[in-house]
Amino acid sequence: MSATSIDKFNIEKRGRLSAWSTKYRFSHRPLGFDYRGVETLQVKAEDWLSVAVAPYAYGFNYLRSQCAYDSAPGGSLVSVYHLTQVRDQADQSEEVCTKIFVPRKEPKIPSVYWVWKSSDLQERESYDMLGIIYEGHPHLRRILMPESWVGWPLRKDYVVPNFYELQDAF
């Protein structure tokens, strides 16, 4: 097998965005494809802001959703970005998923608010529920829980308080 065919096989296995990112030396790790065939990439938190500009430049001009989850009790927290390449023909859109794993002790990720404005409320919700700090976000504060709430309700090691204070009842 020639070097050209090996590279072609690896590009097809990695996905188009991963191949493009590798070509231009954007740090990432391909995670394969999900059940719908959407390419998934893993990016380190410290590289995320510079890498986030790459899909935007590649044509992924729409942040369809951003969410976060707790991978395991005591494990990493994961911030997930679903990007879509919107084109003139609705049936020609392409999607990619990017995951950023951060330690739960100091979960900090650069905000992509300045790349995709639609991340505003979504990153705030991930902050509010899991405690991931999106550095550089202009409005990072609780959105669902009261400002006085202690803890991060969607973490798997969250201990539910044994009392609830009635707030704003009237």
Backbone bond lengths (Angstrom), bond angles and torsions (degrees), N, CA, C in turn:
res aa  C-N    CA-C-N  psi(-1)  N-CA   C-N-CA  omega(-1)  CA-C   N-CA-C  phi
1 M - - - 1.441 - - 1.529 108.27 -
2 S 1.310 117.32 131.82 1.461 121.06 -178.04 1.529 110.37 -78.62
3 A 1.324 114.73 163.96 1.476 120.26 179.55 1.524 110.92 -62.80
4 T 1.329 116.62 -35.29 1.462 120.64 179.80 1.521 111.30 -63.77
5 S 1.334 117.18 -44.12 1.466 119.56 -179.72 1.520 111.59 -69.88
6 I 1.335 117.78 -31.98 1.469 120.58 176.57 1.527 109.28 -65.60
7 D 1.360 117.26 -46.35 1.461 120.84 178.48 1.519 110.73 -60.93
8 K 1.327 117.21 -41.73 1.460 120.99 179.77 1.522 110.58 -62.34
9 F 1.350 117.29 -42.53 1.457 121.09 178.36 1.524 110.55 -61.91
10 N 1.329 117.28 -45.64 1.460 120.92 -179.71 1.520 111.65 -64.01
11 I 1.325 117.79 -38.44 1.457 120.99 178.07 1.521 109.68 -63.47
12 E 1.328 117.50 -44.14 1.456 120.30 179.89 1.522 111.39 -65.33
13 K 1.320 116.41 -36.74 1.458 120.14 179.92 1.530 111.14 -71.07
14 R 1.328 116.50 -37.52 1.456 121.38 -177.99 1.511 112.61 -75.78
15 G 1.272 118.53 -37.14 1.452 121.20 -173.71 1.510 110.57 108.26
16 R 1.308 115.23 158.23 1.462 120.25 -173.92 1.523 113.03 -66.51
17 L 1.328 117.94 -42.85 1.460 119.59 -178.11 1.528 110.94 -68.70
18 S 1.317 116.71 -38.44 1.461 120.14 177.54 1.529 110.47 -63.49
19 A 1.320 116.91 -42.92 1.465 120.84 178.29 1.528 110.40 -63.07
20 W 1.341 116.43 -43.09 1.456 120.85 179.37 1.528 110.00 -64.74
21 S 1.332 116.74 -43.00 1.465 121.26 179.67 1.520 111.38 -64.31
22 T 1.324 116.77 -37.80 1.464 120.91 177.62 1.523 110.04 -65.91
23 K 1.315 116.07 -43.66 1.468 121.41 -179.91 1.523 111.28 -57.08
24 Y 1.329 117.08 -40.21 1.456 121.51 -178.48 1.527 113.09 -98.56
25 R 1.318 115.89 12.97 1.470 124.12 173.26 1.530 114.44 61.36
26 F 1.353 116.05 41.89 1.455 120.19 171.83 1.513 107.87 -90.55
27 S 1.322 116.12 125.22 1.455 121.81 -175.08 1.531 111.48 -68.63
28 H 1.325 116.10 124.48 1.459 121.93 178.94 1.525 109.21 -165.19
29 R 1.313 115.47 173.00 1.467 121.90 175.20 1.526 107.53 -134.88
30 P 1.324 118.47 120.57 1.468 119.31 178.73 1.530 110.80 -70.61
31 L 1.329 116.68 134.33 1.465 121.86 178.57 1.524 111.99 -108.79
32 G 1.331 117.07 7.66 1.455 120.13 178.81 1.513 111.49 92.94
33 F 1.334 114.77 -148.72 1.456 121.61 -175.73 1.519 109.69 -128.04
34 D 1.336 116.60 147.74 1.458 119.13 177.01 1.533 109.70 -83.98
35 Y 1.319 116.97 -173.48 1.464 121.59 -174.80 1.531 113.10 -65.27
36 R 1.341 117.53 -19.24 1.463 120.70 178.31 1.518 112.30 -96.50
37 G 1.332 116.44 0.33 1.459 120.21 -178.90 1.509 114.09 88.06
38 V 1.332 117.65 14.11 1.465 121.69 179.33 1.525 108.89 -82.73
39 E 1.316 115.19 126.60 1.460 121.84 179.45 1.527 110.22 -66.08
40 T 1.337 117.09 136.98 1.457 122.05 -179.36 1.524 109.41 -122.85
41 L 1.332 116.08 130.84 1.461 122.67 179.53 1.523 109.84 -120.97
42 Q 1.314 115.97 148.86 1.464 121.32 172.90 1.519 107.71 -111.23
43 V 1.327 115.74 135.33 1.460 121.40 -178.95 1.526 107.82 -130.70
44 K 1.322 116.30 140.94 1.465 120.31 175.79 1.524 109.19 -72.26
45 A 1.322 116.09 147.15 1.466 121.31 -177.39 1.532 111.80 -57.14
46 E 1.319 116.97 -42.36 1.469 119.76 -177.42 1.536 112.50 -69.02
47 D 1.328 117.73 -18.95 1.464 121.86 178.77 1.528 112.37 -98.45
48 W 1.340 117.68 -8.63 1.461 120.62 -168.14 1.525 113.93 -59.41
49 L 1.313 119.33 -46.24 1.457 119.95 -175.34 1.529 111.61 -63.09
50 S 1.323 117.40 -43.75 1.470 119.01 179.25 1.521 110.79 -70.58
51 V 1.326 117.31 -34.86 1.466 120.50 179.44 1.527 110.59 -73.98
52 A 1.324 118.40 -31.94 1.466 121.60 -178.85 1.521 111.89 -63.00
53 V 1.305 117.03 -30.61 1.451 120.49 179.15 1.532 110.45 -68.69
54 A 1.338 117.29 -28.60 1.469 121.28 -179.02 1.529 112.59 -61.81
55 P 1.342 120.44 -51.89 1.466 118.35 177.36 1.527 112.46 -61.94
56 Y 1.333 116.28 -34.30 1.462 118.77 177.25 1.532 110.21 -62.28
57 A 1.327 115.87 -45.24 1.468 120.15 178.45 1.529 111.05 -66.42
58 Y 1.322 116.44 -31.30 1.465 121.91 179.42 1.525 111.29 -73.39
59 G 1.331 117.78 -15.10 1.459 121.15 176.52 1.514 115.00 121.15
60 F 1.331 118.07 0.32 1.466 120.38 178.08 1.530 107.60 -82.32
61 N 1.326 114.59 83.91 1.449 121.96 -170.59 1.526 114.27 -93.94
62 Y 1.318 117.22 4.83 1.468 120.34 -177.18 1.532 110.08 -134.49
63 L 1.321 116.34 121.61 1.467 121.62 173.41 1.517 106.63 -86.90
64 R 1.336 115.98 102.14 1.464 121.10 -176.83 1.516 110.88 -68.52
65 S 1.325 116.55 -43.87 1.467 119.34 176.80 1.517 110.22 -161.06
66 Q 1.297 114.28 155.84 1.459 122.72 172.38 1.510 105.49 -132.78
67 C 1.305 116.39 133.94 1.460 120.72 177.66 1.519 107.75 -145.76
68 A 1.310 115.97 177.27 1.455 120.39 178.32 1.512 108.73 -147.86
69 Y 1.337 115.79 157.56 1.456 120.50 177.03 1.519 109.93 -151.62
70 D 1.301 114.46 162.99 1.459 123.24 178.13 1.521 106.54 -97.59
71 S 1.330 117.22 117.83 1.460 120.17 -174.15 1.529 113.24 -69.20
72 A 1.321 117.89 -33.59 1.468 122.14 179.83 1.525 108.49 -169.62
73 P 1.325 118.05 154.94 1.468 118.54 176.16 1.532 110.08 -56.90
74 G 1.316 116.42 122.38 1.461 120.41 -178.16 1.518 113.85 81.71
75 G 1.320 117.89 -4.85 1.466 122.38 -178.25 1.517 112.34 -90.81
76 S 1.299 114.67 -164.18 1.465 121.58 -178.83 1.525 112.11 -73.99
77 L 1.326 114.54 155.67 1.459 121.78 168.70 1.525 106.23 -99.46
78 V 1.315 116.63 146.09 1.457 120.77 -174.60 1.521 109.73 -126.30
79 S 1.318 115.76 127.78 1.460 121.58 174.05 1.525 106.86 -105.20
80 V 1.328 116.33 129.97 1.458 121.86 -173.08 1.526 109.67 -120.30
81 Y 1.320 115.98 130.04 1.459 122.27 178.30 1.523 108.71 -118.29
82 H 1.338 116.82 124.42 1.464 122.97 176.92 1.532 107.20 -104.42
83 L 1.319 116.01 111.50 1.455 121.89 -176.38 1.523 110.18 -106.47
84 T 1.312 116.07 144.20 1.464 121.60 179.91 1.516 109.46 -127.44
85 Q 1.319 114.51 139.44 1.453 121.64 175.40 1.529 106.34 -96.10
86 V 1.322 116.96 101.03 1.454 121.84 -177.08 1.522 108.93 -83.96
87 R 1.311 115.13 128.04 1.471 121.17 179.44 1.519 109.14 -123.04
88 D 1.323 116.28 177.04 1.469 121.27 179.89 1.524 111.90 -61.55
89 Q 1.318 117.06 -40.14 1.460 122.04 179.22 1.529 108.67 -91.77
90 A 1.318 117.84 121.43 1.471 121.97 -175.95 1.518 112.10 -60.75
91 D 1.322 117.95 -31.65 1.464 120.66 -178.09 1.522 112.83 -81.33
92 Q 1.319 118.75 0.83 1.458 122.23 -179.52 1.527 112.84 -103.16
93 S 1.316 117.75 6.32 1.466 119.18 -177.42 1.526 110.39 -67.96
94 E 1.299 114.99 150.79 1.464 122.22 178.86 1.526 107.39 -125.77
95 E 1.329 116.31 147.62 1.458 120.27 -178.68 1.510 111.05 -124.67
96 V 1.321 115.57 156.19 1.455 122.51 173.52 1.529 107.22 -146.38
97 C 1.303 115.93 148.74 1.468 122.37 179.79 1.525 107.94 -118.96
98 T 1.315 116.54 132.20 1.455 121.44 177.94 1.521 109.20 -120.76
99 K 1.344 115.59 132.30 1.464 120.77 179.68 1.517 109.90 -118.71
100 I 1.331 115.02 136.80 1.454 122.16 176.63 1.521 107.67 -121.39
101 F 1.329 116.72 116.77 1.463 123.11 179.32 1.523 108.16 -94.98
102 V 1.345 116.35 129.97 1.466 121.09 179.13 1.527 109.37 -132.20
103 P 1.332 116.82 150.11 1.466 119.16 177.73 1.528 109.87 -69.64
104 R 1.321 117.01 146.40 1.464 120.06 -177.49 1.526 112.51 -73.04
105 K 1.318 117.94 -18.45 1.459 120.05 -179.07 1.529 111.79 -67.82
106 E 1.321 118.63 -46.87 1.461 123.20 176.15 1.524 108.82 -135.34
107 P 1.336 117.17 76.35 1.470 120.22 -175.36 1.530 112.09 -80.32
108 K 1.329 116.09 94.03 1.462 120.26 -178.45 1.525 109.67 -121.38
109 I 1.336 114.45 132.58 1.459 122.16 178.85 1.530 106.87 -137.45
110 P 1.328 118.31 137.10 1.466 118.42 174.93 1.528 110.45 -64.41
111 S 1.302 116.59 136.92 1.464 121.39 178.14 1.527 109.59 -73.57
112 V 1.330 115.94 143.86 1.464 120.49 175.08 1.529 110.26 -104.67
113 Y 1.325 116.01 22.99 1.462 121.06 177.80 1.521 111.44 -54.44
114 W 1.312 117.27 -36.52 1.468 121.07 -176.58 1.524 111.70 -78.10
115 V 1.336 117.97 -11.98 1.465 122.04 175.61 1.527 109.65 -96.35
116 W 1.331 115.88 -50.11 1.472 122.41 179.00 1.531 107.66 -125.61
117 K 1.314 117.37 107.53 1.470 121.56 -179.30 1.528 111.94 -61.31
118 S 1.334 117.48 -24.34 1.468 120.38 -178.83 1.525 112.70 -68.46
119 S 1.323 117.71 -6.81 1.466 119.68 177.28 1.528 112.18 -78.85
120 D 1.319 117.81 -7.80 1.461 122.53 -175.01 1.524 112.97 -50.54
121 L 1.308 118.11 -68.62 1.462 121.41 -176.60 1.530 112.09 -71.26
122 Q 1.316 116.94 -30.13 1.463 119.97 -177.81 1.533 111.66 -69.05
123 E 1.326 117.53 -44.12 1.464 119.90 176.32 1.531 110.59 -66.47
124 R 1.321 117.18 -34.52 1.471 119.64 177.16 1.522 111.07 -63.86
125 E 1.320 117.04 -39.74 1.464 120.02 178.57 1.533 110.85 -65.33
126 S 1.329 116.84 -41.71 1.467 119.92 177.85 1.525 110.94 -63.83
127 Y 1.331 116.55 -37.24 1.462 120.56 175.07 1.524 110.21 -63.21
128 D 1.319 116.60 -47.64 1.458 122.07 -175.39 1.524 112.57 -64.58
129 M 1.300 117.76 -39.98 1.465 121.29 -174.50 1.526 113.71 -89.31
130 L 1.366 117.75 -30.35 1.464 120.41 -174.90 1.524 114.48 -122.62
131 G 1.325 117.33 -11.06 1.460 120.02 177.21 1.511 114.55 81.46
132 I 1.327 118.74 17.98 1.463 120.71 176.46 1.526 107.76 -77.49
133 I 1.315 116.35 125.78 1.457 121.53 -178.05 1.530 108.18 -92.26
134 Y 1.324 115.91 119.05 1.466 121.72 179.23 1.522 107.41 -96.90
135 E 1.321 115.65 97.67 1.459 122.14 -175.12 1.528 110.86 -65.94
136 G 1.321 116.11 132.67 1.454 121.86 179.92 1.515 113.57 89.81
137 H 1.332 117.30 -0.90 1.465 120.03 177.89 1.522 108.06 -72.98
138 P 1.342 118.35 129.01 1.467 119.72 -173.77 1.529 115.41 -74.39
139 H 1.334 118.77 -16.85 1.466 120.87 -175.35 1.530 111.81 -129.99
140 L 1.313 118.92 31.51 1.460 120.70 -173.01 1.529 111.24 -70.66
141 R 1.319 114.50 103.35 1.467 122.52 175.65 1.528 106.94 -158.12
142 R 1.301 115.60 168.41 1.467 119.75 -178.24 1.522 110.98 -59.20
143 I 1.320 114.90 146.21 1.456 119.84 -177.67 1.530 111.56 -124.40
144 L 1.327 117.68 -30.19 1.466 122.01 -178.98 1.525 112.86 -109.44
145 M 1.302 116.69 -34.98 1.462 122.12 -178.62 1.532 108.99 -99.00
146 P 1.337 117.36 154.05 1.471 119.04 176.31 1.529 110.15 -64.22
147 E 1.314 116.50 151.17 1.471 121.27 -179.45 1.528 112.08 -56.32
148 S 1.318 117.21 -27.86 1.466 121.21 -177.89 1.532 112.92 -81.63
149 W 1.318 118.26 -5.27 1.470 121.29 -176.49 1.525 110.13 -64.23
150 V 1.323 116.10 136.67 1.458 121.85 179.69 1.522 108.79 -103.95
151 G 1.320 116.15 126.22 1.462 120.79 176.42 1.520 113.59 100.01
152 W 1.330 113.90 179.80 1.456 122.82 -174.88 1.523 108.47 -125.33
153 P 1.331 118.44 100.35 1.467 123.64 -168.51 1.533 117.00 -58.28
154 L 1.316 119.83 -26.62 1.463 119.79 -177.83 1.522 114.69 -94.45
155 R 1.327 116.58 3.53 1.469 118.65 174.12 1.519 109.03 -74.49
156 K 1.300 116.20 141.86 1.465 120.36 -176.28 1.522 112.84 -69.47
157 D 1.330 117.31 -19.17 1.469 119.49 178.21 1.536 111.63 -100.38
158 Y 1.326 117.30 13.63 1.462 121.75 179.82 1.524 109.70 -69.94
159 V 1.309 115.80 131.73 1.459 121.54 177.31 1.525 107.62 -100.18
160 V 1.316 115.85 119.30 1.463 121.00 -179.17 1.521 108.81 -71.73
161 P 1.336 117.56 130.12 1.461 119.38 178.25 1.526 110.67 -62.10
162 N 1.318 116.94 147.21 1.472 119.89 -178.38 1.524 112.36 -85.63
163 F 1.322 116.58 9.44 1.457 120.21 175.01 1.528 108.26 -144.04
164 Y 1.287 115.10 154.08 1.462 121.03 177.33 1.525 108.20 -129.09
165 E 1.283 115.28 132.30 1.458 120.56 178.65 1.518 107.77 -93.44
166 L 1.282 116.07 129.06 1.449 121.25 178.20 1.526 107.79 -71.38
167 Q 1.319 117.13 119.65 1.448 120.30 -177.62 1.509 110.14 -118.83
168 D 1.295 115.79 140.38 1.472 121.96 177.40 1.510 112.12 50.07
169 A 1.318 117.47 47.41 1.459 121.41 -176.89 1.523 112.18 -75.70
170 F 1.293 115.78 -21.86 1.463 116.43 -176.04 1.502 109.84 -108.02
